[in-house]
């Protein structure tokens, strides 16, 4: 977990107290965002689906890395 980034975002949201479970909440939010990227409601057809799947994987991995979520 990228604690420095989470603290910075919490500060921007004017959070002065970090509730217990904040880290778990952040992990769940990031995982839900990754799910939205990797499982879109609209599916492309061949051959575009292959390229789109690659982009989805890159975006999902970048998002997880950025927030330090596995």
N, CA, C and O atoms as a Tinker XYZ file with bonds, in Angstrom:
   280  protein
     1  N      0.851000   -1.172000    0.000000    73     2
     2  CA     0.000000    0.000000    0.000000    64     1     3
     3  C      0.892000    1.229000    0.000000    63     2     4     5
     4  O      1.849000    1.308000    0.770000    81     3
     5  N      0.586000    2.167000   -0.844000    73     3     6
     6  CA     1.333000    3.410000   -0.925000    64     5     7
     7  C      0.782000    4.368000    0.141000    63     6     8     9
     8  O     -0.073000    5.207000   -0.144000    81     7
     9  N      1.285000    4.225000    1.365000    73     7    10
    10  CA     0.765000    5.005000    2.492000    64     9    11
    11  C      0.901000    6.510000    2.291000    63    10    12    13
    12  O      0.018000    7.272000    2.685000    81    11
    13  N      2.004000    6.939000    1.678000    73    11    14
    14  CA     2.215000    8.366000    1.457000    64    13    15
    15  C      1.126000    8.934000    0.525000    63    14    16    17
    16  O      0.580000   10.008000    0.779000    81    15
    17  N      0.827000    8.206000   -0.536000    73    15    18
    18  CA    -0.208000    8.656000   -1.471000    64    17    19
    19  C     -1.578000    8.667000   -0.796000    63    18    20    21
    20  O     -2.351000    9.609000   -0.973000    81    19
    21  N     -1.877000    7.635000   -0.031000    73    19    22
    22  CA    -3.164000    7.572000    0.654000    64    21    23
    23  C     -3.296000    8.731000    1.638000    63    22    24    25
    24  O     -4.353000    9.356000    1.726000    81    23
    25  N     -2.235000    9.015000    2.371000    73    23    26
    26  CA    -2.263000   10.132000    3.322000    64    25    27
    27  C     -2.457000   11.452000    2.589000    63    26    28    29
    28  O     -3.195000   12.319000    3.055000    81    27
    29  N     -1.800000   11.608000    1.445000    73    27    30
    30  CA    -1.950000   12.840000    0.662000    64    29    31
    31  C     -3.386000   13.000000    0.166000    63    30    32    33
    32  O     -3.946000   14.095000    0.229000    81    31
    33  N     -3.978000   11.927000   -0.319000    73    31    34
    34  CA    -5.362000   11.985000   -0.797000    64    33    35
    35  C     -6.329000   12.258000    0.349000    63    34    36    37
    36  O     -7.290000   13.012000    0.194000    81    35
    37  N     -6.070000   11.639000    1.503000    73    35    38
    38  CA    -6.920000   11.879000    2.673000    64    37    39
    39  C     -6.823000   13.345000    3.096000    63    38    40    41
    40  O     -7.826000   13.956000    3.465000    81    39
    41  N     -5.620000   13.905000    3.040000    73    39    42
    42  CA    -5.434000   15.322000    3.380000    64    41    43
    43  C     -6.221000   16.211000    2.415000    63    42    44    45
    44  O     -6.864000   17.174000    2.835000    81    43
    45  N     -6.167000   15.885000    1.120000    73    43    46
    46  CA    -6.911000   16.668000    0.115000    64    45    47
    47  C     -8.415000   16.574000    0.343000    63    46    48    49
    48  O     -9.165000   17.478000   -0.024000    81    47
    49  N     -8.850000   15.463000    0.957000    73    47    50
    50  CA   -10.272000   15.288000    1.249000    64    49    51
    51  C    -10.643000   15.878000    2.612000    63    50    52    53
    52  O    -11.749000   15.668000    3.111000    81    51
    53  N     -9.694000   16.623000    3.211000    73    51    54
    54  CA    -9.891000   17.260000    4.516000    64    53    55
    55  C    -10.163000   16.256000    5.627000    63    54    56    57
    56  O    -10.889000   16.558000    6.574000    81    55
    57  N     -9.591000   15.080000    5.519000    73    55    58
    58  CA    -9.720000   14.088000    6.585000    64    57    59
    59  C     -8.632000   14.370000    7.619000    63    58    60    61
    60  O     -7.441000   14.296000    7.315000    81    59
    61  N     -9.045000   14.688000    8.827000    73    59    62
    62  CA    -8.078000   14.962000    9.883000    64    61    63
    63  C     -7.851000   13.730000   10.745000    63    62    64    65
    64  O     -6.836000   13.624000   11.434000    81    63
    65  N     -8.796000   12.806000   10.706000    73    63    66
    66  CA    -8.690000   11.564000   11.462000    64    65    67
    67  C     -8.829000   10.413000   10.477000    63    66    68    69
    68  O     -9.731000   10.400000    9.640000    81    67
    69  N     -7.931000    9.456000   10.588000    73    67    70
    70  CA    -8.004000    8.296000    9.714000    64    69    71
    71  C     -8.754000    7.186000   10.438000    63    70    72    73
    72  O     -8.256000    6.639000   11.422000    81    71
    73  N     -9.938000    6.855000    9.960000    73    71    74
    74  CA   -10.695000    5.794000   10.634000    64    73    75
    75  C     -9.998000    4.443000   10.497000    63    74    76    77
    76  O     -9.296000    4.192000    9.517000    81    75
    77  N    -10.199000    3.578000   11.490000    73    75    78
    78  CA    -9.639000    2.236000   11.359000    64    77    79
    79  C    -10.314000    1.578000   10.162000    63    78    80    81
    80  O    -11.501000    1.788000    9.914000    81    79
    81  N     -9.566000    0.800000    9.441000    73    79    82
    82  CA   -10.111000    0.169000    8.251000    64    81    83
    83  C     -9.936000    0.986000    6.988000    63    82    84    85
    84  O    -10.365000    0.560000    5.916000    81    83
    85  N     -9.307000    2.166000    7.092000    73    83    86
    86  CA    -9.121000    3.009000    5.908000    64    85    87
    87  C     -8.298000    2.282000    4.849000    63    86    88    89
    88  O     -8.615000    2.345000    3.661000    81    87
    89  N     -7.241000    1.592000    5.279000    73    87    90
    90  CA    -6.387000    0.882000    4.324000    64    89    91
    91  C     -7.185000   -0.195000    3.584000    63    90    92    93
    92  O     -7.063000   -0.342000    2.368000    81    91
    93  N     -7.992000   -0.937000    4.320000    73    91    94
    94  CA    -8.819000   -1.982000    3.699000    64    93    95
    95  C     -9.810000   -1.356000    2.710000    63    94    96    97
    96  O    -10.049000   -1.907000    1.635000    81    95
    97  N    -10.381000   -0.213000    3.075000    73    95    98
    98  CA   -11.320000    0.490000    2.210000    64    97    99
    99  C    -10.644000    0.905000    0.906000    63    98   100   101
   100  O    -11.207000    0.744000   -0.177000    81    99
   101  N     -9.429000    1.440000    1.025000    73    99   102
   102  CA    -8.678000    1.859000   -0.162000    64   101   103
   103  C     -8.417000    0.652000   -1.068000    63   102   104   105
   104  O     -8.598000    0.732000   -2.283000    81   103
   105  N     -7.995000   -0.458000   -0.475000    73   103   106
   106  CA    -7.738000   -1.673000   -1.260000    64   105   107
   107  C     -8.998000   -2.103000   -1.993000    63   106   108   109
   108  O     -8.939000   -2.448000   -3.173000    81   107
   109  N    -10.131000   -2.087000   -1.314000    73   107   110
   110  CA   -11.391000   -2.491000   -1.952000    64   109   111
   111  C    -11.778000   -1.551000   -3.088000    63   110   112   113
   112  O    -12.253000   -2.007000   -4.128000    81   111
   113  N    -11.583000   -0.258000   -2.908000    73   111   114
   114  CA   -11.890000    0.717000   -3.963000    64   113   115
   115  C    -11.005000    0.479000   -5.179000    63   114   116   117
   116  O    -11.490000    0.456000   -6.310000    81   115
   117  N     -9.706000    0.302000   -4.947000    73   115   118
   118  CA    -8.778000    0.069000   -6.062000    64   117   119
   119  C     -9.149000   -1.218000   -6.782000    63   118   120   121
   120  O     -9.162000   -1.250000   -8.013000    81   119
   121  N     -9.448000   -2.269000   -6.048000    73   119   122
   122  CA    -9.817000   -3.543000   -6.676000    64   121   123
   123  C    -11.107000   -3.417000   -7.485000    63   122   124   125
   124  O    -11.234000   -4.030000   -8.544000    81   123
   125  N    -12.048000   -2.639000   -7.001000    73   123   126
   126  CA   -13.293000   -2.424000   -7.740000    64   125   127
   127  C    -13.027000   -1.636000   -9.027000    63   126   128   129
   128  O    -13.622000   -1.927000  -10.064000    81   127
   129  N    -12.144000   -0.651000   -8.965000    73   127   130
   130  CA   -11.767000    0.105000  -10.160000    64   129   131
   131  C    -11.082000   -0.803000  -11.178000    63   130   132   133
   132  O    -11.353000   -0.724000  -12.376000    81   131
   133  N    -10.193000   -1.664000  -10.689000    73   131   134
   134  CA    -9.515000   -2.618000  -11.566000    64   133   135
   135  C    -10.543000   -3.542000  -12.219000    63   134   136   137
   136  O    -10.444000   -3.847000  -13.408000    81   135
   137  N    -11.526000   -3.983000  -11.441000    73   135   138
   138  CA   -12.573000   -4.849000  -11.997000    64   137   139
   139  C    -13.347000   -4.127000  -13.099000    63   138   140   141
   140  O    -13.676000   -4.723000  -14.125000    81   139
   141  N    -13.632000   -2.856000  -12.886000    73   139   142
   142  CA   -14.354000   -2.078000  -13.905000    64   141   143
   143  C    -13.546000   -1.959000  -15.195000    63   142   144   145
   144  O    -14.108000   -1.984000  -16.290000    81   143
   145  N    -12.234000   -1.831000  -15.062000    73   143   146
   146  CA   -11.368000   -1.707000  -16.236000    64   145   147
   147  C    -11.255000   -3.046000  -16.967000    63   146   148   149
   148  O    -11.282000   -3.098000  -18.196000    81   147
   149  N    -11.129000   -4.121000  -16.196000    73   147   150
   150  CA   -10.861000   -5.424000  -16.818000    64   149   151
   151  C    -12.115000   -6.183000  -17.199000    63   150   152   153
   152  O    -12.038000   -7.154000  -17.953000    81   151
   153  N    -13.274000   -5.766000  -16.696000    73   151   154
   154  CA   -14.522000   -6.443000  -17.029000    64   153   155
   155  C    -15.575000   -5.422000  -17.468000    63   154   156   157
   156  O    -16.588000   -5.238000  -16.794000    81   155
   157  N    -15.328000   -4.763000  -18.598000    73   155   158
   158  CA   -16.275000   -3.735000  -19.045000    64   157   159
   159  C    -17.606000   -4.351000  -19.459000    63   158   160   161
   160  O    -17.689000   -5.540000  -19.766000    81   159
   161  N    -18.630000   -3.530000  -19.461000    73   159   162
   162  CA   -19.955000   -4.021000  -19.844000    64   161   163
   163  C    -20.093000   -4.161000  -21.356000    63   162   164   165
   164  O    -20.953000   -4.902000  -21.832000    81   163
   165  N    -19.266000   -3.465000  -22.105000    73   163   166
   166  CA   -19.294000   -3.553000  -23.570000    64   165   167
   167  C    -18.077000   -4.365000  -24.020000    63   166   168   169
   168  O    -16.948000   -4.058000  -23.637000    81   167
   169  N    -18.301000   -5.370000  -24.809000    73   167   170
   170  CA   -17.233000   -6.243000  -25.267000    64   169   171
   171  C    -16.957000   -5.986000  -26.754000    63   170   172   173
   172  O    -17.880000   -5.911000  -27.566000    81   171
   173  N    -15.688000   -5.856000  -27.087000    73   171   174
   174  CA   -15.286000   -5.692000  -28.485000    64   173   175
   175  C    -15.178000   -7.074000  -29.130000    63   174   176   177
   176  O    -15.042000   -8.091000  -28.450000    81   175
   177  N    -15.242000   -7.078000  -30.428000    73   175   178
   178  CA   -15.126000   -8.339000  -31.157000    64   177   179
   179  C    -13.764000   -8.435000  -31.831000    63   178   180   181
   180  O    -13.079000   -7.431000  -32.023000    81   179
   181  N    -13.387000   -9.643000  -32.183000    73   179   182
   182  CA   -12.126000   -9.915000  -32.851000    64   181   183
   183  C    -12.003000   -9.060000  -34.104000    63   182   184   185
   184  O    -12.994000   -8.910000  -34.819000    81   183
   185  N    -10.859000   -8.501000  -34.403000    73   183   186
   186  CA    -9.561000   -8.615000  -33.744000    64   185   187
   187  C     -9.322000   -7.532000  -32.693000    63   186   188   189
   188  O     -8.285000   -7.535000  -32.031000    81   187
   189  N    -10.254000   -6.623000  -32.536000    73   187   190
   190  CA   -10.057000   -5.497000  -31.619000    64   189   191
   191  C    -10.030000   -5.935000  -30.156000    63   190   192   193
   192  O     -9.425000   -5.265000  -29.319000    81   191
   193  N    -10.674000   -7.042000  -29.851000    73   191   194
   194  CA   -10.739000   -7.482000  -28.465000    64   193   195
   195  C     -9.358000   -7.809000  -27.894000    63   194   196   197
   196  O     -9.117000   -7.620000  -26.702000    81   195
   197  N     -8.463000   -8.293000  -28.734000    73   195   198
   198  CA    -7.121000   -8.651000  -28.267000    64   197   199
   199  C     -6.356000   -7.401000  -27.836000    63   198   200   201
   200  O     -5.743000   -7.383000  -26.769000    81   199
   201  N     -6.393000   -6.363000  -28.662000    73   199   202
   202  CA    -5.695000   -5.122000  -28.329000    64   201   203
   203  C     -6.326000   -4.461000  -27.108000    63   202   204   205
   204  O     -5.615000   -3.952000  -26.242000    81   203
   205  N     -7.623000   -4.465000  -27.037000    73   203   206
   206  CA    -8.308000   -3.846000  -25.904000    64   205   207
   207  C     -7.978000   -4.590000  -24.616000    63   206   208   209
   208  O     -7.780000   -3.960000  -23.577000    81   207
   209  N     -7.916000   -5.913000  -24.665000    73   207   210
   210  CA    -7.577000   -6.699000  -23.490000    64   209   211
   211  C     -6.174000   -6.346000  -22.986000    63   210   212   213
   212  O     -5.941000   -6.272000  -21.780000    81   211
   213  N     -5.250000   -6.130000  -23.913000    73   211   214
   214  CA    -3.892000   -5.734000  -23.522000    64   213   215
   215  C     -3.900000   -4.376000  -22.820000    63   214   216   217
   216  O     -3.241000   -4.198000  -21.795000    81   215
   217  N     -4.639000   -3.435000  -23.368000    73   215   218
   218  CA    -4.742000   -2.107000  -22.758000    64   217   219
   219  C     -5.382000   -2.214000  -21.371000    63   218   220   221
   220  O     -4.938000   -1.560000  -20.427000    81   219
   221  N     -6.412000   -3.029000  -21.254000    73   219   222
   222  CA    -7.069000   -3.223000  -19.958000    64   221   223
   223  C     -6.084000   -3.764000  -18.927000    63   222   224   225
   224  O     -6.049000   -3.292000  -17.791000    81   223
   225  N     -5.292000   -4.743000  -19.318000    73   223   226
   226  CA    -4.316000   -5.324000  -18.391000    64   225   227
   227  C     -3.262000   -4.307000  -17.967000    63   226   228   229
   228  O     -2.880000   -4.247000  -16.798000    81   227
   229  N     -2.797000   -3.509000  -18.923000    73   227   230
   230  CA    -1.808000   -2.479000  -18.598000    64   229   231
   231  C     -2.410000   -1.460000  -17.630000    63   230   232   233
   232  O     -1.775000   -1.092000  -16.641000    81   231
   233  N     -3.613000   -1.010000  -17.906000    73   231   234
   234  CA    -4.265000   -0.040000  -17.025000    64   233   235
   235  C     -4.485000   -0.611000  -15.629000    63   234   236   237
   236  O     -4.226000    0.066000  -14.633000    81   235
   237  N     -4.953000   -1.834000  -15.551000    73   235   238
   238  CA    -5.204000   -2.466000  -14.257000    64   237   239
   239  C     -3.906000   -2.610000  -13.471000    63   238   240   241
   240  O     -3.867000   -2.302000  -12.280000    81   239
   241  N     -2.855000   -3.071000  -14.119000    73   239   242
   242  CA    -1.572000   -3.235000  -13.433000    64   241   243
   243  C     -0.992000   -1.897000  -12.995000    63   242   244   245
   244  O     -0.439000   -1.788000  -11.901000    81   243
   245  N     -1.113000   -0.879000  -13.842000    73   243   246
   246  CA    -0.636000    0.458000  -13.478000    64   245   247
   247  C     -1.391000    1.000000  -12.264000    63   246   248   249
   248  O     -0.795000    1.600000  -11.370000    81   247
   249  N     -2.695000    0.785000  -12.239000    73   247   250
   250  CA    -3.517000    1.262000  -11.137000    64   249   251
   251  C     -3.113000    0.577000   -9.832000    63   250   252   253
   252  O     -2.948000    1.234000   -8.804000    81   251
   253  N     -2.956000   -0.732000   -9.879000    73   251   254
   254  CA    -2.554000   -1.470000   -8.681000    64   253   255
   255  C     -1.171000   -1.037000   -8.214000    63   254   256   257
   256  O     -0.948000   -0.863000   -7.015000    81   255
   257  N     -0.246000   -0.863000   -9.142000    73   255   258
   258  CA     1.112000   -0.433000   -8.789000    64   257   259
   259  C      1.101000    0.962000   -8.179000    63   258   260   261
   260  O      1.774000    1.213000   -7.179000    81   259
   261  N      0.341000    1.863000   -8.778000    73   259   262
   262  CA     0.267000    3.253000   -8.310000    64   261   263
   263  C     -0.175000    3.330000   -6.853000    63   262   264   265
   264  O      0.369000    4.111000   -6.073000    81   263
   265  N     -1.161000    2.517000   -6.494000    73   263   266
   266  CA    -1.678000    2.533000   -5.124000    64   265   267
   267  C     -1.016000    1.500000   -4.218000    63   266   268   269
   268  O     -1.294000    1.454000   -3.020000    81   267
   269  N     -0.148000    0.679000   -4.783000    73   267   270
   270  CA     0.534000   -0.326000   -3.985000    64   269   271
   271  C     -0.368000   -1.455000   -3.553000    63   270   272   273
   272  O     -0.210000   -2.007000   -2.464000    81   271
   273  N     -1.317000   -1.798000   -4.404000    73   271   274
   274  CA    -2.277000   -2.859000   -4.100000    64   273   275
   275  C     -1.952000   -4.062000   -4.966000    63   274   276   277
   276  O     -1.663000   -3.928000   -6.155000    81   275
   277  N     -2.002000   -5.241000   -4.353000    73   275   278
   278  CA    -1.706000   -6.466000   -5.126000    64   277   279
   279  C     -2.971000   -7.121000   -5.607000    63   278   280
   280  O     -2.917000   -8.157000   -6.270000    81   279
